[in-house]
Amino acid sequence: MSNETTKKTVGVIFGSRSVEHDVSIVTAQQVMQALDARKYEVVPIYITRDGRWVSGPGLRDLNTFRSDDISEMMGIKEVIISPSTAQHGLIVSPVSGLFGRSQARALDVAFPVVHGSHGEDGTLQGLFELADIPYVGTGVLASAVTRDKIMLKTVLAGLGIPVVKYVAFTRREWVAAADVLLARIESEIGFPVFVKPASLGSSIGVARANDAGEARTYINVAANFDRRILVEAAVEGVMEINCAVMGNADVRASVLEQPVSWQEFLTYEEKYMRSEGAAGMKGAERRIPAPISDDLTARIREMAVRAFRAVDGCGIARVDFLVRRDDNEVFISEINTLPGFTQISMYPKLWEASGLPYPKLLDGVIRLALERHAGRASLRTSYT
């Protein structure tokens, strides 16, 4: 829209076929509540657990999701995002009956809060690219690379950015030669280790194994969630440090935080269920700013920006680090390109502590989405 006083239509997309489905629902509720009604017309777009897309005002009420089949509720209609640039948004009632009629609804920007599979991995971003719709968050490449923990380590290590030692393999390789892989893990990195599905988030399927027997058990569990498994060394005597980044060409880094874990690592339960939070969510305890030296803080913030640029990041991300206490050696743990956006989540809290309150943060990430889209629109798409 050329008129800056005109409301922008924001499609908030959430749910999907992901083990992080419920987290996504609650995140979306808070984002929709916080978007300034004077600036934005919010269109909720919910992807059901079996992959159907629906929209309607009832999706802005958390109680709606207590029903077994919300698609039959009054006012909630089947929709799709058309990959055609002619629609530039939603097709409402895409499969109409004899007397029915489909309708198109343009979106000025898409705000995905789909955590996990089919949302953070580049698939949804690819659809937005085809449809020529501006969208919040990183592009296809950065989303895909950072979502896959094995690929992320490969890219960062290749650029000399420190990562923890690891062994990676497929589920098929594990089934065919579990004993060989366990021997390789013990010889190359030793125990204890962390076992992780390659492409899940929120600590789902993650476990610490102290010996080969525990590793076998936890790898079998991880193999139920993903076709590729990462096993990385459990670096002893470390603290977790997180940094939020935001920007396109110019990238800013937030203050740092130290999550306080009651377990050996920050679990799903601690991230979302331990301490009371808003709208049904819960939150981990944290220290902001992180209680580390100014020199170490500067080094981590610089490394966060460098890693974000290394994967062609744009828009937003949270970069998580492990810092060894005895010598301050720093390792990048992961880059989360669609971090939690509830008010009590790590990402908004880091920016709040940096002087950017939640509503202004939402304005900022939407502005970055529009800015990035405008830059891409200036590129030529034909050649003679």
Number of C-alpha atoms within 10 A of each C-alpha: 9 5 7 8 9 12 16 19 19 25 25 23 24 26 29 26 18 20 18 19 20 16 22 24 23 21 24 28 20 19 20 20 13 15 19 16 12 10 15 17 18 23 22 22 30 28 22 18 14 9 13 14 21 21 25 18 14 16 22 20 10 15 9 13 14 8 10 8 10 17 18 11 13 10 11 18 18 20 24 19 22 19 18 13 13 11 18 22 25 22 18 20 19 18 13 12 9 6 5 10 11 12 13 18 15 16 21 21 24 25 25 23 27 31 30 23 20 16 23 30 26 21 15 19 26 16 16 24 17 13 19 22 23 26 29 26 30 26 25 20 16 23 28 22 21 26 26 22 23 22 16 24 22 13 16 18 15 10 11 8 17 16 19 16 17 19 18 19 15 15 20 12 15 20 12 11 11 16 13 11 18 20 12 13 21 16 10 13 17 19 19 19 25 21 29 29 28 26 24 24 23 20 16 17 22 24 23 20 21 14 14 18 10 16 22 17 13 19 25 18 17 23 20 12 18 16 16 22 26 22 25 22 21 21 17 11 11 18 18 21 27 27 27 29 24 24 23 18 12 9 17 15 23 23 21 25 25 20 21 16 16 12 8 9 17 17 20 17 15 21 21 19 15 16 13 13 16 12 13 12 20 19 20 23 16 15 12 16 16 17 12 14 9 9 8 14 19 14 12 24 21 13 21 27 22 16 21 27 15 15 20 16 28 25 27 26 27 24 26 21 23 21 21 16 13 9 9 13 12 23 22 25 20 21 28 21 27 24 24 24 22 26 22 20 19 24 27 22 23 25 22 18 15 16 13 16 15 21 16 16 19 19 14 18 19 23 18 22 24 19 16 22 18 12 9 14 11 8 8 7 7 5 4 2
